[in-house]
Amino acid sequence: LGRTFGYGVQHILAMFGGVIAVPLIVGGAAGLDTADRALLVACGLFISGLATILQTIGIPFFGSQLPLVQGTSFAAVSTMLAIIGDRGQEGMQHVFGAIIAAGILGLIITPFFSRVVRFFPAVVTGSIITVIGLSLMPVAAGWITGQPNIMVDGVAQPNPNFASLGNIGLALFTLAVVLVLSKIAVLSRLAVLLGLAIGTLTAMVLGKVDFTPLSEASLVALPQPFAFGMPLFEMGAIISMFIVILVIMVETTADILAVGEVVGTKVDARRVGNGLRADMISTAIAPVFNGFPASAFAQNVGLVALTGIKSRFAVAAGGVILLILGLSPMAAAAFALIPQPVLGGAGIV
């Protein structure tokens, strides 16, 4: 049990930066204050935990029963920002309405979508998986360099720490630690976890860890359904979001096929369909708890391959941890202490 949850923590640390980045970006675009953005982060963790447990453990017709971590999809960010526009917090209601409708449409077309998979030769699915991996590289690079501009009193100002040598050096150090540990047999299965821990401790020594969020967070907070108001359904927003859902379904399908190869188990149309249904029902329910579209996280597929830990129950344990973090802003804040350059260094691996 201890090792199972230890490996679960490793999965959560590998995907944590991704799952908190989306609500922070969207919340900032909607003009939400710090408390509301923290609420979005906690809700994102809560939904990711529920979706991960459903995907890994599964119930009839829902869940691939493979070691897949579900998290908040980056694919929807630009569309959500376009829907929000200059409407502020009201734009969030339009976003949530579009996600609910598009998620239900995705659930409806899943049987057809899953049957198409058998027509994809290995060279096609392999190319998709490679592209997904490459598309994550700019995300990891962004964590290392930071954003070129920061908001100061509502005005964009140049970021003095953008691409600083100190942050790049910290990321390269973390990257080196993970790579070295991955080649040591007894430590390889915990390479990412230990790399993040060592990188964070190093950042603490260098004074690059901000403990303020931990002191301001409450210990327990239950997710409040529709905290930003009831969803609003707008046809243009729904159509835009449905296109995003199709992209997410392709990405999740590729991740299901990839992890099937890594684990060495047969993945047929039925299993893909069960995985996509878990993805789509999680997406459709997410806005009830102020969450965004869910998808399988490719970096965690890479982690399964890197560490050799192929148990879906280790990933399910990670889902339980995400669920607990979503119910405890203080616990979530503790994980959020990991500096972005450290996450970026491990994220490249």
C-alpha positions as CSV (number, residue, x, y, z in Angstrom):
1,L,0.0,0.0,0.0
2,G,2.8,2.4,0.9
3,R,4.6,1.8,-2.4
4,T,1.4,2.1,-4.4
5,F,0.7,5.6,-3.0
6,G,4.3,6.5,-3.3
7,Y,4.1,5.8,-7.0
8,G,0.8,7.6,-7.1
9,V,2.5,10.7,-5.7
10,Q,5.1,10.5,-8.4
11,H,2.3,10.5,-11.1
12,I,0.7,13.5,-9.4
13,L,3.9,15.5,-9.3
14,A,4.6,14.8,-13.0
15,M,1.2,16.2,-14.0
16,F,0.6,18.8,-11.3
17,G,1.9,21.8,-13.2
18,G,-0.3,21.0,-16.1
19,V,-3.5,20.6,-14.1
20,I,-3.1,23.8,-12.2
21,A,-1.9,25.9,-15.1
22,V,-5.2,25.9,-17.0
23,P,-7.5,27.2,-14.2
24,L,-4.9,29.9,-13.4
25,I,-4.7,31.0,-17.1
26,V,-8.5,31.0,-17.6
27,G,-9.2,32.5,-14.2
28,G,-6.8,35.3,-14.9
29,A,-8.4,36.0,-18.3
30,A,-11.9,36.2,-16.6
31,G,-10.5,38.8,-14.1
32,L,-11.0,36.5,-11.1
33,D,-9.4,37.4,-7.8
34,T,-6.8,35.2,-6.0
35,A,-9.4,33.4,-3.9
36,D,-11.5,32.5,-7.0
37,R,-8.5,31.4,-9.0
38,A,-7.5,29.1,-6.0
39,L,-11.1,27.8,-6.1
40,L,-10.7,26.9,-9.8
41,V,-7.4,25.1,-9.1
42,A,-9.0,23.1,-6.2
43,C,-12.0,22.2,-8.4
44,G,-9.6,21.1,-11.2
45,L,-7.8,18.8,-8.9
46,F,-11.0,17.4,-7.5
47,I,-12.4,16.6,-11.0
48,S,-9.0,15.2,-12.2
49,G,-9.1,12.8,-9.2
50,L,-12.6,11.6,-9.9
51,A,-11.8,11.2,-13.6
52,T,-8.6,9.3,-13.0
53,I,-10.3,6.9,-10.6
54,L,-13.1,6.3,-13.1
55,Q,-10.6,5.7,-16.0
56,T,-8.3,3.3,-14.1
57,I,-10.7,1.3,-11.9
58,G,-13.7,1.6,-14.3
59,I,-17.3,0.6,-14.2
60,P,-19.4,-1.1,-16.9
61,F,-19.0,0.9,-20.2
62,F,-16.8,3.6,-18.5
63,G,-13.1,3.5,-18.0
64,S,-10.3,1.8,-20.0
65,Q,-8.8,0.1,-16.8
66,L,-5.4,1.3,-17.9
67,P,-2.8,3.3,-16.0
68,L,-4.0,6.7,-17.4
69,V,-4.0,9.9,-15.4
70,Q,-6.8,12.3,-16.4
71,G,-6.2,16.0,-16.0
72,T,-7.5,19.4,-17.3
73,S,-6.8,19.6,-21.0
74,F,-4.6,22.3,-22.5
75,A,-6.4,21.9,-25.9
76,A,-9.4,23.9,-24.7
77,V,-7.5,26.9,-23.3
78,S,-7.5,29.2,-26.4
79,T,-11.2,28.4,-27.1
80,M,-12.2,29.2,-23.5
81,L,-10.3,32.5,-23.6
82,A,-12.1,33.4,-26.9
83,I,-15.5,32.6,-25.3
84,I,-14.7,34.7,-22.2
85,G,-13.5,37.6,-24.3
86,D,-14.2,40.8,-22.4
87,R,-17.2,39.4,-20.6
88,G,-15.3,38.8,-17.4
89,Q,-16.8,36.4,-14.8
90,E,-20.0,36.1,-16.9
91,G,-17.8,34.6,-19.6
92,M,-17.1,31.7,-17.3
93,Q,-20.8,30.8,-17.4
94,H,-20.7,30.6,-21.2
95,V,-17.6,28.5,-21.0
96,F,-19.2,26.0,-18.6
97,G,-22.3,25.8,-20.7
98,A,-20.3,25.1,-23.8
99,I,-18.3,22.3,-22.1
100,I,-21.4,20.6,-20.8
101,A,-23.0,20.5,-24.2
102,A,-19.9,19.6,-26.1
103,G,-19.1,16.8,-23.6
104,I,-22.5,15.3,-24.0
105,L,-22.1,15.4,-27.8
106,G,-18.7,13.7,-27.4
107,L,-20.3,11.0,-25.3
108,I,-23.0,10.4,-28.1
109,I,-20.4,10.0,-30.9
110,T,-18.0,7.8,-28.9
111,P,-19.3,4.4,-30.3
112,F,-18.6,5.6,-33.8
113,F,-15.3,7.2,-32.9
114,S,-13.9,4.1,-31.1
115,R,-14.6,1.9,-34.1
116,V,-12.6,4.1,-36.5
117,V,-9.4,3.3,-34.5
118,R,-8.9,-0.1,-36.1
119,F,-8.3,1.7,-39.5
120,F,-5.3,3.5,-38.0
121,P,-2.0,1.8,-38.9
122,A,0.8,1.8,-36.3
123,V,2.7,4.5,-38.2
124,V,-0.3,6.9,-37.9
125,T,-0.9,6.3,-34.2
126,G,2.9,6.4,-33.6
127,S,3.1,9.8,-35.3
128,I,0.2,11.2,-33.3
129,I,1.8,10.1,-30.1
130,T,5.1,11.6,-31.1
131,V,3.4,14.9,-32.0
132,I,1.7,15.0,-28.6
133,G,5.0,14.5,-26.9
134,L,6.6,17.3,-28.9
135,S,3.6,19.6,-28.3
136,L,4.3,19.3,-24.6
137,M,7.9,20.6,-25.0
138,P,6.9,24.3,-25.3
139,V,4.7,23.9,-22.1
140,A,7.7,22.6,-20.2
141,A,9.9,25.3,-21.7
142,G,7.3,27.9,-20.6
143,W,7.5,26.7,-17.0
144,I,11.3,27.1,-17.2
145,T,11.5,30.6,-18.7
146,G,8.3,32.0,-17.3
147,Q,6.1,34.5,-19.2
148,P,7.7,37.5,-21.0
149,N,5.1,39.8,-19.4
150,I,3.5,39.9,-15.9
151,M,0.4,41.8,-14.7
152,V,1.2,44.6,-12.2
153,D,-2.0,46.5,-11.0
154,G,-3.8,45.3,-14.1
155,V,-1.1,46.5,-16.5
156,A,1.2,44.2,-18.5
157,Q,4.8,44.8,-17.6
158,P,8.0,43.1,-18.8
159,N,9.0,40.2,-16.6
160,P,12.5,40.9,-15.2
161,N,12.9,37.2,-14.4
162,F,12.0,36.0,-17.9
163,A,14.4,33.3,-19.1
164,S,16.8,34.1,-16.2
165,L,20.0,32.0,-16.1
166,G,19.1,31.0,-12.5
167,N,15.8,29.5,-13.5
168,I,17.3,27.8,-16.6
169,G,20.1,26.4,-14.4
170,L,17.7,25.1,-11.8
171,A,15.7,23.4,-14.6
172,L,18.8,21.8,-16.2
173,F,19.9,20.6,-12.7
174,T,16.5,18.9,-12.2
175,L,16.6,17.4,-15.7
176,A,20.1,16.0,-15.0
177,V,19.0,14.5,-11.6
178,V,16.0,12.8,-13.2
179,L,18.1,11.4,-16.1
180,V,20.9,10.1,-13.8
181,L,18.4,8.5,-11.3
182,S,16.5,6.9,-14.2
183,K,19.7,4.9,-15.0
184,I,20.2,3.6,-11.5
185,A,18.2,0.4,-11.2
186,V,17.2,0.7,-7.6
187,L,16.1,4.3,-8.0
188,S,14.7,4.4,-11.6
189,R,11.1,3.9,-10.6
190,L,11.2,7.0,-8.4
191,A,13.4,9.1,-10.7
192,V,10.9,11.8,-11.3
193,L,9.6,12.0,-7.7
194,L,13.2,12.2,-6.4
195,G,14.2,14.7,-9.1
196,L,11.4,17.0,-8.2
197,A,12.1,16.7,-4.4
198,I,15.9,17.4,-4.9
199,G,15.1,20.2,-7.3
200,T,12.7,21.8,-4.8
201,L,15.1,21.5,-1.9
202,T,17.8,23.1,-4.0
203,A,15.4,25.9,-4.9
204,M,14.6,26.4,-1.2
205,V,18.4,26.9,-0.5
206,L,18.5,29.4,-3.3
207,G,15.5,31.3,-2.0
208,K,13.3,30.5,-5.0
209,V,10.3,29.0,-3.1
210,D,7.4,31.2,-2.1
211,F,5.6,29.9,1.1
212,T,2.9,32.6,1.0
213,P,0.2,30.5,-0.6
214,L,0.6,27.8,2.1
215,S,-0.1,30.3,4.9
216,E,-3.2,31.8,3.2
217,A,-4.9,28.4,2.3
218,S,-7.7,26.8,4.3
219,L,-7.3,23.2,5.5
220,V,-10.6,21.9,4.1
221,A,-13.1,23.3,1.6
222,L,-15.8,21.3,-0.2
223,P,-16.3,22.1,-3.9
224,Q,-19.4,24.4,-4.3
225,P,-21.4,23.4,-7.4
226,F,-21.9,26.2,-9.9
227,A,-19.9,28.7,-7.8
228,F,-19.7,31.2,-10.7
229,G,-23.4,31.0,-11.6
230,M,-25.5,28.6,-13.7
231,P,-24.1,27.7,-17.1
232,L,-25.2,29.7,-20.2
233,F,-25.6,27.9,-23.5
234,E,-24.6,29.8,-26.6
235,M,-24.6,28.0,-30.0
236,G,-21.3,29.5,-31.3
237,A,-19.5,28.7,-28.1
238,I,-20.8,25.1,-28.1
239,I,-19.7,24.5,-31.7
240,S,-16.2,25.9,-31.0
241,M,-16.0,23.7,-27.9
242,F,-17.2,20.6,-29.7
243,I,-14.3,21.0,-32.2
244,V,-12.0,21.0,-29.2
245,I,-13.7,17.9,-27.8
246,L,-12.9,16.1,-31.1
247,V,-9.2,17.0,-30.7
248,I,-9.3,15.8,-27.1
249,M,-10.9,12.5,-28.2
250,V,-8.0,12.0,-30.7
251,E,-5.4,12.8,-28.0
252,T,-7.0,10.4,-25.4
253,T,-7.3,7.7,-28.1
254,A,-3.6,8.0,-28.9
255,D,-2.7,7.9,-25.2
256,I,-4.9,4.8,-24.6
257,L,-3.1,3.1,-27.6
258,A,0.3,4.2,-26.3
259,V,-0.2,3.0,-22.8
260,G,-1.5,-0.2,-24.1
261,E,1.7,-0.7,-26.0
262,V,3.8,0.2,-22.9
263,V,1.8,-2.1,-20.6
264,G,1.7,-4.9,-23.2
265,T,-2.0,-5.4,-23.2
266,K,-4.6,-5.6,-26.0
267,V,-6.5,-2.4,-26.8
268,D,-9.5,-3.0,-29.0
269,A,-12.4,-0.7,-30.0
270,R,-14.4,-1.7,-26.9
271,R,-11.6,-0.6,-24.6
272,V,-11.0,2.6,-26.5
273,G,-14.8,3.3,-26.3
274,N,-14.8,2.7,-22.5
275,G,-11.9,5.1,-22.1
276,L,-13.5,7.8,-24.2
277,R,-16.8,7.5,-22.4
278,A,-15.0,8.0,-19.1
279,D,-13.2,11.0,-20.7
280,M,-16.5,12.6,-22.0
281,I,-18.6,12.0,-18.9
282,S,-15.9,13.5,-16.8
283,T,-15.8,16.5,-19.2
284,A,-19.6,16.9,-19.1
285,I,-19.8,16.8,-15.3
286,A,-16.7,18.9,-14.7
287,P,-18.5,22.3,-15.0
288,V,-20.9,21.4,-12.2
289,F,-17.9,21.5,-9.9
290,N,-16.3,24.5,-11.7
291,G,-13.9,22.3,-13.8
292,F,-12.8,22.2,-17.4
293,P,-12.5,19.5,-20.1
294,A,-10.6,16.4,-19.0
295,S,-8.2,14.3,-21.1
296,A,-5.5,11.7,-20.6
297,F,-2.1,13.2,-19.8
298,A,0.6,12.1,-22.2
299,Q,3.4,13.0,-19.8
300,N,2.1,10.3,-17.4
301,V,2.1,7.7,-20.2
302,G,5.8,8.6,-20.6
303,L,6.3,8.2,-16.9
304,V,4.9,4.7,-17.0
305,A,7.4,3.9,-19.8
306,L,10.3,5.5,-17.9
307,T,9.7,3.9,-14.5
308,G,8.3,0.5,-15.6
309,I,5.4,0.9,-13.0
310,K,2.5,-0.5,-15.1
311,S,-0.1,-1.0,-12.4
312,R,-3.3,0.9,-12.9
313,F,-3.8,0.8,-9.1
314,A,-0.8,3.0,-8.6
315,V,-2.4,5.6,-10.9
316,A,-5.7,5.1,-9.2
317,A,-3.9,5.9,-5.9
318,G,-2.8,9.1,-7.6
319,G,-6.4,9.8,-8.4
320,V,-7.3,9.4,-4.7
321,I,-4.5,11.9,-3.8
322,L,-5.8,14.4,-6.4
323,L,-9.3,14.0,-4.8
324,I,-7.9,14.8,-1.4
325,L,-6.0,17.8,-2.7
326,G,-9.1,19.1,-4.3
327,L,-10.8,19.0,-0.9
328,S,-7.9,20.6,0.9
329,P,-6.6,23.9,-0.5
330,M,-3.7,23.8,2.0
331,A,-2.6,20.4,0.8
332,A,-2.8,21.6,-2.8
333,A,-0.8,24.7,-2.0
334,A,1.9,22.5,-0.5
335,F,2.3,20.7,-3.8
336,A,2.2,24.0,-5.6
337,L,5.4,25.1,-3.7
338,I,7.4,23.2,-6.4
339,P,8.9,26.0,-8.5
340,Q,7.9,26.2,-12.2
341,P,11.5,25.7,-13.4
342,V,11.8,22.5,-11.4
343,L,8.5,21.3,-12.9
344,G,9.8,22.2,-16.4
345,G,13.1,20.3,-16.0
346,A,11.2,17.2,-15.0
347,G,8.5,17.9,-17.7
348,I,11.1,17.7,-20.5
349,V,11.8,14.1,-19.5
